Structures are given as C-alpha cells and as structure tokens.
C-alpha cells in the first residue's frame, strides 16, 4: 500500500518569481504565491535529482537509515496523518524514538529520487504542535541541520508554513545556526518568514540569531524586505527589518525595484505606515532601536492570576492529562490490532485479485468453447446441405433410369 503524503508545493522561483517581477505587478507575485500554496506536492518536493540533500556543515558524516514511502515508520505515518497523540505516545518509548532518525524516501518510475524526509520535516510541514516538535528534537537533535530533498531545513519549513512562535522558538533555541543556512534558491528562513507574513516576534528571533540576515539576498537578488513589501507584511515587520539594517530601505532587486516601489504597488492596508517608515532617514532607526520595547512596557498589563488560581489550573491540567491517558488506554484497537487488520486486508485484496485472474481465464476458455460450438454448427449445416444435395442427385438418377427401362 503506497502512502500519499500531502505536502504543499514550493515551486521553483526561477519560474514563478522571475515571471512575477518581470511583469512588474505585485498582484502577479501574490498569484504566484497562491499557486505555491495550493498546488499539491508532486514536483518540487521533489526535485527530480537522484542525489539527496544530506546533512549540513559538520553533520555530513551522519549515516542515515532509509525506508520507502510504501513502508514508512509508524512515527512518520502518524505525523503525516496529523495524529499528534499517537506520535507523542510513540516517542515516549525508547526503541520507537529511534524512528525520528529514519528517512522516508519515494522514487520516480525511472528510479530517481522524488522526495526524502525525516519525521521532523513532515511535522514542520504539517504545522505540528510545539510539544511534538520538542520531542522530535530531543529524539534526534542533529535533524535540525538536515536538509530534505527540496533543500529545506526544518526551520525553513516552519517559516514557510507559518508555524507558531513556540515551534520556531523550539527550533532556534536548540540550533540557532539554522537561521544562517540557505535553501537551494539562496533563501534564509527570514526570507520565507517575510514572504509568508509570520508574527513579528518570529522575525525578531531570526534576526537575533543571524543579524546579517536582513541584508542577505537570495539567488534572485531579493532581500527579505523585498518579499515583505511585495507580500503585504505588517508595518511592524518592515520596521524590524529596517532596525536590523537601515541601509536596505532603498536597495534595488534584480528587476530594479526598491521596497518603496513594491509597497506602493501593493494593496497593503498598512501601506501609508510602511511608506512613512521607508521614507525615514536611516539615522532614525539607530536613534530609536527600542521603540517597540518601550511600547510593550507601557502597554503591559499586570497579571491578575494569584498563586492559588495558578495551583488550581495546574490541578485541572493534571486531571485532564490523567483522563487523556485513561482514554488512550481504552482505545479498542491498538497498533498491533491495526497492523493485523491491514495484513488481513492485504490478504483479502490478494485473494480477490486471484479470483479475478481465474475468472478471466475461465472467460477466455468459455469464449474458445463458444467459438468451437459455432464452428461445429456451421460444419453440421454444411453436411446437411451436402446430404440433401446428394439425395437430390441420387433421386434424379433413379427416376431417369426407370424411365429408360419403361421406354425399352
């Protein structure tokens, strides 16, 4: 049985992006983004190369175990089906935790690689909860610097899929160096985060881990701020990028467009605020690096939860955990039962296929017998005609002979 693991396609920017920027319209850029988001994984995941993207940097010596998509690990299957409870349960068993290190691969009909993923890649792509991400990191920390067949680290995928702040925080806290790694198109995680419009806190975290990310271009000459302005990012994101490097406010991309020209052509509801930010002198951002921090402090609301309330909530959470554990234990079918049922289904399918094959053989034999019957009928009819003709001839000769005798 072949598993069909859905995965959003991240089409090559060599076609979609260059076409969008060449035409000069931000609407084309958004259309391209829509195609990337809605197309089901069949092509890029899925580089047609048979050469897998391995580990990055010092981790190239890791020898990975592999299984095919026809027989994936249970952990990978649970994550692909978004069965988070089962995946967490699997990671609690020491033996099963090793499945976090096993790659799942799928090949094309010509034998070339279609895609290759670790469980954490699939988890980030499916927007798994932070609790599961943390367990996967704990089971295999080196996976954070492993690229999938599309050239993405787990951090790239988390940013591309707009994962939660807690997920990105878990990835960065364990491996901050992932923020400095580019994908196959020269994009840092910050590029993807700006393109997808993630929370500004994620943008700030990525900049903290790689302070030069804001001034780094991808293969198409695009800075993160170009993506942010083209994709209707919030004014807060633009301001964070400008604080990281004020000089990027008027940098031109490969097609000669500045952040200002891109935002003017956009439909961003915060367009006026962004234009105002881009128009400021670069020295402004050096003098006011902590405006957001000051605003947060001024707007901070003191907590109204007292210690007694916190303890009560902790007890309720504990009770809920016990209840969940109890319900999990009452599940009618366990993993072994499901495997047994799958095996029985496979056997039934095999039996049905055998019966179909025999039925086709009997049908062929029947058609042969029917054709023979028709031939026998035709032969019999021909013999009857011959016999009638012979009788007619014999009768004519008999009567002719009698007439000859009578005349004599």
C-alpha positions in Angstrom: 0.0 0.0 0.0 1.5 3.3 -1.0 1.1 6.2 1.3 0.1 9.5 -0.2 1.6 12.1 2.0 0.3 15.6 1.2 2.8 18.3 1.1 2.5 21.9 -0.1 4.5 22.5 -3.2 7.1 25.2 -3.0 7.6 25.8 -6.7 10.9 27.0 -8.0 11.3 30.7 -8.1 13.2 30.5 -11.3 9.8 30.4 -13.0 7.2 31.9 -10.6 9.2 34.7 -9.0 11.1 35.9 -12.1 7.9 35.9 -14.1 6.1 37.9 -11.4 8.7 40.5 -11.0 9.4 40.8 -14.8 5.7 41.7 -15.3 6.1 44.4 -12.7 2.9 43.6 -10.8 2.6 42.8 -7.1 -0.6 41.0 -8.0 1.4 38.6 -10.1 3.6 38.0 -7.1 0.6 37.2 -5.0 -0.8 34.9 -7.7 2.5 33.1 -7.8 2.3 32.7 -4.1 -1.2 31.3 -4.4 0.0 28.7 -6.9 2.8 27.7 -4.5 0.4 27.4 -1.6 -2.4 25.4 -3.4 -0.6 23.0 -5.6 -0.3 19.5 -4.2 3.2 18.0 -3.9 4.2 16.4 -6.9 7.0 18.3 -8.4 9.4 20.2 -6.3 9.3 18.2 -3.1 10.6 16.5 -5.3 13.5 17.5 -7.0 14.0 15.2 -9.9 17.6 14.6 -9.0 18.6 11.3 -7.6 21.1 13.0 -5.3 19.7 13.6 -1.9 20.4 16.7 0.1 22.2 15.4 3.1 23.2 16.9 6.4 24.7 20.4 6.6 28.1 21.5 7.9 29.8 19.2 10.4 27.0 16.7 10.3 27.7 15.4 6.9 29.2 12.2 8.4 25.8 11.0 9.7 24.8 7.8 8.1 21.0 7.9 7.7 18.7 4.9 7.7 16.1 4.9 5.0 12.7 3.3 4.3 10.5 3.7 1.3 7.1 5.5 1.3 5.4 2.1 0.8 6.7 1.0 4.2 7.1 4.2 6.3 7.8 4.1 10.0 4.8 4.3 12.3 6.1 7.6 13.7 6.2 9.1 10.2 2.7 7.8 9.3 1.2 9.3 12.5 2.7 12.7 11.7 1.7 12.5 8.1 -1.9 11.8 9.2 -1.7 14.6 11.9 -2.3 12.0 14.6 -0.3 14.0 17.2 -1.4 11.9 20.2 -0.2 8.7 18.6 3.1 10.3 17.5 3.8 11.6 21.1 2.9 8.3 22.5 5.4 6.6 20.1 8.2 9.0 21.1 7.7 8.0 24.8 9.1 4.5 24.1 12.9 4.4 23.8 13.0 1.9 21.0 10.4 3.8 19.0 12.2 7.1 19.5 14.9 5.9 17.0 12.3 6.3 14.2 13.0 10.1 14.4 16.3 9.3 12.7 14.9 7.3 9.8 14.4 9.0 6.4 11.4 8.1 4.3 12.0 8.2 0.6 10.0 7.9 -2.6 11.4 7.4 -6.1 10.1 8.1 -9.5 9.4 5.3 -12.0 12.9 5.8 -13.5 14.5 5.3 -10.1 15.4 8.9 -9.5 14.6 10.5 -6.1 11.2 12.1 -5.8 11.3 13.2 -2.2 13.1 12.4 1.1 12.0 13.5 4.5 12.7 13.0 8.2 9.7 12.9 10.6 10.6 16.4 11.8 10.4 17.8 8.2 6.9 16.3 7.9 6.0 17.6 11.3 7.0 21.2 10.5 5.3 21.0 7.1 2.1 19.8 8.8 2.2 22.5 11.5 2.6 20.1 14.3 2.2 21.4 17.9 5.3 22.6 19.7 5.2 19.7 22.2 5.7 17.2 19.4 8.4 19.3 17.8 10.3 19.4 21.1 10.0 15.6 21.4 11.4 15.1 17.9 14.3 17.5 18.6 15.0 15.6 21.8 15.0 12.3 20.0 17.3 13.5 17.2 18.8 16.9 17.7 21.0 16.7 14.6 17.9 16.6 12.4 17.7 20.4 12.8 20.6 20.8 10.4 19.4 18.1 7.9 18.0 19.3 4.6 15.2 17.4 2.9 15.2 16.6 -0.8 13.9 20.1 -1.5 16.9 21.8 0.2 14.9 22.8 3.3 15.8 22.6 7.0 13.0 22.1 9.5 13.3 25.8 10.3 12.7 26.7 6.6 9.6 24.6 6.6 8.3 26.0 9.8 8.7 29.6 8.5 7.2 28.7 5.1 4.1 27.1 6.8 3.7 30.0 9.3 4.2 27.8 12.3 3.6 29.1 15.8 6.0 31.2 17.7 6.6 28.4 20.2 7.6 26.0 17.4 10.1 28.4 15.9 11.4 29.2 19.4 12.0 25.5 20.0 13.9 25.1 16.7 16.0 28.2 17.3 16.8 27.6 20.9 18.3 24.2 20.1 20.0 25.2 16.9 20.3 29.0 16.3 22.8 28.3 13.5 19.9 27.1 11.3 18.9 30.7 10.8 22.1 31.2 8.7 21.5 28.3 6.3 20.2 29.0 2.8 17.9 26.7 0.8 18.6 25.7 -2.8 17.4 29.1 -4.0 19.6 31.1 -1.6 16.8 31.9 0.8 17.3 32.1 4.5 14.5 31.2 6.9 14.0 35.0 7.2 13.2 35.3 3.5 10.4 32.7 3.8 9.1 34.2 7.1 8.8 37.6 5.4 7.2 36.1 2.4 4.6 34.3 4.4 3.8 37.2 6.9 4.6 35.4 10.2 4.4 37.1 13.6 6.8 39.9 14.1 8.3 38.1 17.1 9.5 35.3 14.8 11.1 37.9 12.5 12.9 39.4 15.5 14.1 36.0 16.7 15.5 35.1 13.3 17.3 38.5 13.1 18.8 37.9 16.6 20.1 34.5 15.6 21.6 36.0 12.3 22.0 39.7 12.4 23.1 39.9 8.8 20.0 38.1 7.5 18.2 41.3 6.7 20.9 42.3 4.2 21.3 38.9 2.6 19.9 38.4 -1.0 18.6 35.2 -2.5 19.5 33.9 -5.9 17.2 36.5 -7.5 18.6 39.5 -5.7 15.7 39.7 -3.3 16.2 40.9 0.3 13.8 39.8 3.0 12.3 43.3 2.9 11.5 43.0 -0.8 9.5 39.9 0.0 7.8 41.6 3.0 6.8 44.7 0.9 5.6 42.6 -2.0 3.5 40.2 0.2 1.7 42.7 2.3 3.6 42.2 5.5 2.8 44.3 8.5 4.4 47.7 9.3 5.9 46.1 12.4 7.8 43.6 10.3 9.1 46.3 7.9 10.3 48.3 11.0 12.1 45.3 12.5 14.0 44.8 9.2 14.9 48.5 9.0 16.2 48.4 12.6 18.4 45.5 11.7 19.9 47.4 8.8 18.6 50.8 7.9 20.6 50.9 4.6 18.2 48.3 3.0 15.4 50.8 2.6 16.3 51.8 -1.0 18.2 48.7 -2.2 17.1 47.6 -5.7 16.4 44.0 -6.6 17.3 42.1 -9.7 14.5 43.9 -11.6 15.4 47.4 -10.3 12.6 47.6 -7.8 13.0 49.1 -4.3 11.0 48.2 -1.2 9.2 51.6 -1.6 8.1 50.9 -5.2 6.9 47.4 -4.3 4.8 48.6 -1.4 3.3 51.4 -3.4 2.1 48.8 -6.0 0.6 46.6 -3.3 -2.8 46.6 -1.6 -1.4 46.5 1.9 -3.9 48.1 4.4 -0.9 49.5 6.3 0.7 50.9 3.1 0.8 54.5 4.4 2.6 53.5 7.6 5.1 51.4 5.7 5.8 54.2 3.2 6.4 56.6 6.1 8.8 54.1 7.7 10.7 53.6 4.4 11.0 57.4 3.9 12.7 58.0 7.3 16.4 58.8 7.3 18.5 55.7 8.2 19.8 57.5 11.2 16.3 57.5 12.7 16.5 53.7 13.2 19.8 53.9 15.0 18.4 56.5 17.4 15.2 54.7 18.1 16.1 51.0 18.2 13.8 50.1 21.1 10.5 51.8 20.3 8.7 48.5 20.3 10.1 47.5 23.6 9.1 50.8 25.2 5.6 50.5 23.8 5.3 46.9 25.1 6.4 48.1 28.6 3.9 50.9 28.6 1.1 48.7 27.5 2.0 45.8 29.8 -0.9 44.6 31.9 -0.1 43.2 35.3 -1.2 39.6 35.8 -4.4 39.1 37.7 -3.7 35.4 38.4 -2.8 34.8 42.0 -0.9 31.8 43.2 -4.0 30.0 44.4 -5.5 30.3 40.9 -2.4 29.0 39.3 -2.3 26.0 41.5 -6.0 25.3 40.7 -5.2 25.4 37.0 -2.3 23.1 37.4 -4.5 20.6 39.2 -7.1 20.8 36.4 -4.4 20.2 33.8 -3.1 17.2 35.7 -6.6 15.8 35.9 -7.0 16.3 32.2 -3.7 14.5 31.5 -4.8 11.5 33.6 -8.1 11.5 31.8 -6.4 11.6 28.4 -4.1 8.7 29.5 -7.1 6.7 30.6 -8.9 7.3 27.4 -5.9 6.3 25.4 -5.7 3.0 27.3 -9.3 2.3 26.4 -8.8 2.5 22.7 -10.3 -0.6 21.2 -7.7 -1.1 18.6 -4.0 -0.8 19.4 -1.1 -0.6 16.9 -0.8 -4.4 16.7 -4.5 -4.8 16.0 -4.4 -2.2 13.3 -1.3 -3.9 11.7 -3.2 -7.2 11.8 -6.2 -5.7 10.2 -4.0 -4.2 7.5 -2.4 -7.5 6.8 -5.8 -9.2 6.6 -7.0 -6.5 4.2 -3.9 -7.1 2.0 -4.6 -10.8 2.0 -8.2 -10.3 1.0 -7.2 -7.9 -1.8 -4.7 -10.6 -2.9 -7.4 -13.3 -2.9 -9.8 -11.0 -4.8 -7.1 -10.4 -7.4 -6.5 -14.1 -7.7 -10.2 -14.8 -8.2 -10.4 -12.1 -10.9 -7.4 -13.7 -12.6 -9.1 -17.1 -12.6 -12.4 -15.6 -13.8 -10.6 -14.0 -16.7 -9.0 -17.4 -17.5 -12.5 -19.1 -17.4 -13.9 -16.4 -19.5 -11.2 -16.9 -22.1 -11.8 -20.7 -22.1 -15.6 -20.2 -22.4 -15.2 -17.9 -25.4 -13.0 -20.5 -27.0 -15.6 -23.2 -26.4 -18.3 -21.0 -27.8 -16.3 -20.4 -30.9 -15.8 -24.1 -31.4 -19.5 -24.7 -31.0 -20.2 -22.2 -33.7 -17.8 -23.9 -36.0 -19.4 -27.3 -35.3 -22.8 -25.8 -36.1 -21.5 -24.4 -39.3 -19.9 -27.8 -40.2 -23.2 -29.6 -39.4 -25.2 -27.2 -41.5 -22.8 -27.7 -44.4 -23.0 -31.5 -44.0 -26.8 -31.3 -44.1 -26.7 -29.3 -47.3 -24.3 -31.7 -48.8 -26.5 -34.7 -47.8 -29.6 -33.0 -49.3 -27.7 -32.3 -52.5 -26.5 -35.9 -52.6 -30.1 -37.2 -52.1 -31.4 -35.0 -54.8 -28.7 -36.1 -57.2 -29.3 -39.8 -56.3 -33.1 -39.4 -56.7 -32.8 -37.8 -60.1 -30.6 -40.6 -61.4 -33.0 -43.3 -60.1 -36.0 -41.8 -61.8 -34.1 -41.3 -65.0 -33.0 -45.0 -65.0 -36.7 -46.2 -64.6 -37.8 -44.1 -67.5 -35.2 -45.6 -69.7 -36.3 -49.2 -68.8 -40.0 -48.3 -69.5 -39.3 -47.0 -72.9 -37.5 -50.2 -73.8 
